[in-house]
Amino acid sequence: MDILFILVPLSVVLALLVLGGLWWAVYRGQFEDVEEEGRRIFEDDKD
């Protein structure tokens, strides 16, 4: 039973870290144009 006093706060902190990381990625524009990256794979970059 004592382990719950460690695991519950730890899981809350972990969830907040994940949400904070997602917020940071959205705020920094990581998901602005995901389709361009998919098209870039098929382009030939040979000069």
C-alpha positions in Angstrom: 0.0 0.0 0.0 2.9 2.4 0.7 4.1 2.0 -2.9 1.0 3.9 -4.0 2.2 7.0 -2.2 5.2 6.9 -4.5 3.6 5.7 -7.8 0.6 8.1 -7.9 2.6 11.3 -7.6 5.3 9.9 -9.9 2.7 9.1 -12.6 1.2 12.6 -12.2 4.6 14.2 -12.7 5.3 12.0 -15.7 2.0 12.9 -17.3 2.7 16.6 -16.7 6.1 16.2 -18.3 4.6 14.5 -21.4 1.9 17.2 -21.7 4.6 19.9 -21.3 6.7 18.3 -24.0 3.7 18.1 -26.3 2.8 21.8 -25.6 6.4 22.8 -26.2 6.5 21.0 -29.6 3.3 22.5 -30.7 4.3 26.0 -29.5 7.7 25.7 -31.3 6.0 24.8 -34.6 7.1 21.1 -34.9 3.7 20.2 -36.4 3.3 23.1 -38.8 3.7 21.2 -42.1 4.0 17.5 -41.6 3.0 16.8 -45.2 6.1 18.6 -46.6 8.4 16.2 -44.7 6.6 13.2 -46.3 7.1 14.7 -49.8 10.7 15.6 -49.1 11.6 11.9 -48.8 10.6 11.2 -52.4 12.4 14.2 -53.9 15.7 13.6 -55.6 18.4 15.8 -54.1 21.2 15.0 -56.5 22.8 18.1 -57.8 
